[in-house]
């Protein structure tokens, strides 16, 4: 870098403290003039100590009668962050001044882009923070170009009136009605949200219900339901996770923005999956609208800026005269973020009352007014709380990375306005809950393997039911039928005034068809049948038998069906014996329950048997084989002797003598 500071005769430039003159190096492939690294490093040190600076870029010597290309810089928004950086790019205003004797109206505004070398190390600049501001009259713009590969991008999906949309998800038929959501019952309740039809009639949030009905008769009134709002926020997160693996709900705000709900979505590199970032924003907005959540989508380089842009879209929509004039999506490139945010009101930052009053007293109403002042002066006059707002406006808030949600539990609920005593109206309410739950499962390509039904009774008690499914399912009609069967078999003990439905999302089962066998019955039909049998007979009476570690005869356990059912045709059973073998094998056919028998013994061995399974003289006897166990238990103790006997007619039986009951039984028949 060459050149030194020199005084200027022009009074209009008396505020400029130093001028650095340099010659730009050869233009890079991008076509914009590059500046040497040493120039940028010295510029950073200079700007850290001075309020403003001038850099003259020219290929010819500068004289008073020749044209001058002046690059003016005044504390614009460029700061070192982690990892530190000097400048990504620099877009400023160049002024071409003709002979100084010409009138002032001969000045021509040009645009010049100058970018630093890519290998600049900001740590060598000797400055912990470098920021510049816009020249007077210049349009604001962030000092960076188009998004580079790997640059962080965040989308914000914002629902301005979440209680209203939560009510419309439960009652979509009210979408075109004049609907208001209040804080509670009674005529003095405050209106939280109002539909577009209600606001067109003069109703505004903050009015009492009495005032609203006087302005707009015939209002549909709904009380804000915490259960519906929780479900709507969870559905908002499901919409975001259907397009990105990382998303996070934004904490609730206060004051004017207390009714909004927002979710931030990681949109880094999303253009590789969609045609562009604008296309991604449109898809996100459309998917939220299908879920019953009409909102606004903004995409920027930080969560704070994206949320401010989405709030601006929502605020502008309130004053739109026609629905087609409402802008629902906005994509901000890094170089256009400040230009978009500068004229916005400070109220979008949601300052507390004391800070808002102080800013109004000093005449600061827009973000441009706020960012044009130094932080030290603002903190000294307004207080340290203003620094958080400035960082939020600049997009410099400390934002941890968006986490990948782990929990896959989905919940839907509703608080009823009056208790329901009959099953039919309760089934109507459950139909809406199940439908919304299955829509959320479909968004994330999941199914549920069990349902948890929570009924809040009028008496204050809670009735909890667990409905297990044999395999993951996402069909609303199937789930609703199972719930109805459960309630029909064991109705609730009192009227129901609140319903909650929770399920765990699991991956759906994929069926692999066979190339050489016809397709068998749909395995989901078997699952539905098993679930219905469990509702009718009880879950402990339907399942698959399993061998247990016990010597008791016929001991087994009943386990849920968990095998990999398939719709393939049943293959032939493989033969384990040699096909050429002619050896006959006996098979024991158990008789359940065992048949009672009369047995005559001689010398401690049976010699004659009479029973329904067979009777006659015994010619051959094998045994006994004694089995005992659980001698320490009065009720569980068992002791039996088994005999294999052959009758004179050739029939072979298995006899059993129970020492506890002191009786004989025919336990099985050999075939």
Secondary structure, DSSP 4 states (H G I P E B T S, - for coil): -B------S-GGGTT---EEEE------TTSSEEE-HHHHHHHHHHHHH-S-EEEEE-SS---TTS-EEEEEEEEES----SSP-S-S-EEEEEEEE--TTS-GGG-EEEEEEEEE-TT--GGGG--S---EEPPTTPPP--S--SPPTT---EEEEEETTHHHHHHHHH-GGGTTS-EEEESSSSTTPBEEEE-HHHHHTT--TTSBHHHHHHHSSS-EEEE--HHHHHHHHHHHHHHHHTT-S-EEEPPP--GGGTT-EEEEEE-TTGGGTSS-HHHHHHHHHHHHHHTT---EEEEESSHHHHHHHHHHHHHHHHT-SSGGG---EEE--GGGHHHHHTTSBGGGG---HHHHHHHHHTT--BHHHHHTS-HHHHHHHT-THHHHHHHHHHT-S--PPPP-----EEEEEEEEEEEE-SHHHHHHHHHHHHHHHHHHHHHTTEEEEEEEEEEEETTS-EEEEEEEEEEEE--HHHHHHHHHHHHHHS--SS-EEEEEEEEEEEEPPPP---SSS-B---HHHHHHHHHHHHHHH-GGGSSEEEE-S--STT-EEEE---S---SBPPPPPPP-S-TT-------EEEEEEEEEEEEEEETTEEEEEEETTEEEEEEEEEEEEEEEE-TT-TTT-EEEEEEEEEETTS-EEEEEEETTTTEEEEEEEE-
